[in-house]
Amino acid sequence: MSLHVIVGAGATGSATARLLADAGEQVRLVTRRGSGPAHERIERIAADATDAVGLIELTTGAVTLFNCAMPTYDRWPSEFPPLAAALLSAAERTGADYVMLGNTYGYGPVDGRVTEDLPLAPTSVKGRVRARMWHDARAAHEAGRVRVTEVRANDYLGAGAYSPFTLMVGAQVLAGSPVSYPGDLDAPHSWTYTTDAARTLVAAARHEESWGRAWHVPSTSQAPVRELAARLASAAAAPAPRLGRMTTAELEEIGRTNSVMAEFPEMLYLYDRPNILDASFTAAVLDIAPTPIDVVLDDMAAEHGRSEAMADRR
C-alpha cells in the first residue's frame, strides 16, 4: 500500500483522494483546516503548505505529491508562487513524483483547438502565474531533480465545482433566477468534470510516459452555455432558463465591489469565442473516457437538491 500526499481538498483534490483510497492506497490530504472527505485510508492534516520544511516532513515516504491547491482567485499572484515553490521543493527533497493540476490559462488566446504541444504564451496576470509554475517545475525535471507532469483542465462542472459557469449560470438556473453571462452564449466550449480531472491525475501519476509533459482532461461536453443551461434546468426540473449577455462594462462595475469578479475581465478571451480543448492524446495513451454530460448535470442537480433539503430542515 503506497502513500500519496495531496495538497488541496477542493472538488478535484477530494475526488483524487477518494479514488486513491478506494483503490486501497493510503492518502495524506493537506489543507489549512484539515478538511476533506472522511475515509479510513485518508488522513486529513491541517497544515500550511507554503511551509516547505513542514511539507517535506509530511511528504517523506510518499510516492506521489499531488498539487491540487487553489488560492482564492484574486490572490493568485501573491499566494500561488510561494505555494508552488514549497511543493516543488518537497517533491525534490523527498523523491516523490510531482503531479500538478493546472489549466489552460498559460496558452493565452488560441484560435482553433487547444493541444498540449502549443507553447505557453500567456496574456493575463493569472496566465503568467500558471505558466511560471510549469516552467519552474519543468526546469527541475529537466535538471533531473524531480519527475513532474501537469494535468490541464478547462472550466469545471460537477458538485462542488468552481467556475464561471457554476458561479454565474448554474446557481441561477437551479434557483430559477435570470442569468447574465459575460461571454458568447452560443460558442462551443469544453467543460471538465471534476471527477474526470481526478481520474486523469491518477492515471498520469501511474504512467511512465507522463513525466516532463502535460495532459489535457477529456471534456465531458463541448456544449455552448445556452444549451448547457437548458440541460441543467431539465435535469433539475427547474424552469426554462432566462439568459442574457453581460457587457464588459457591467462586469467591471460588479468588480468594483467584488474582488473575485474583478479578476474575470482579463480572462474574457476564453468565453467570447469557441474554446475547445483537444484531449485526444490523453484519451489514447492514458485510456481516459469522459463521463457523459447527463451524469454530470444530474450530479449538480442532486447537490442542489441536497442543499435545499438541508436549508428546509434548519
Salt bridges, closest charged atoms under 4 A:
ASP22 OD1 - HIS39 NE2 2.89
GLU25 OE1 - HIS4 NE2 3.06
GLU40 OE2 - ARG41 NH1 3.27
GLU43 OE1 - ARG28 NE 2.95
ASP48 OD1 - ARG32 NH2 3.57
GLU79 OE2 - ARG75 NE 2.62
GLU92 OE1 - ARG145 NE 3.03
ASP97 OD2 - ARG147 NH2 2.93
ASP111 OD1 - ARG273 NH1 3.68
ASP136 OD1 - ARG132 NH1 3.20
GLU142 OE2 - ARG138 NE 3.18
GLU150 OE2 - ARG130 NH2 3.61
GLU150 OE1 - ARG152 NE 2.66
ASP155 OD2 - HIS189 NE2 2.60
ASP186 OD1 - ARG226 NE 2.81
ASP196 OD1 - ARG199 NH1 2.73
GLU208 OE1 - ARG147 NH1 3.08
GLU227 OE2 - ARG231 NH1 3.30
GLU253 OE1 - ARG256 NE 2.89
GLU263 OE1 - LYS126 NZ 3.04
GLU266 OE2 - LYS126 NZ 2.53
ASP272 OD1 - ARG273 NE 3.16
ASP278 OD2 - ARG113 NE 3.47
ASP294 OD1 - ARG231 NH2 2.88
GLU308 OE2 - HIS304 NE2 3.32
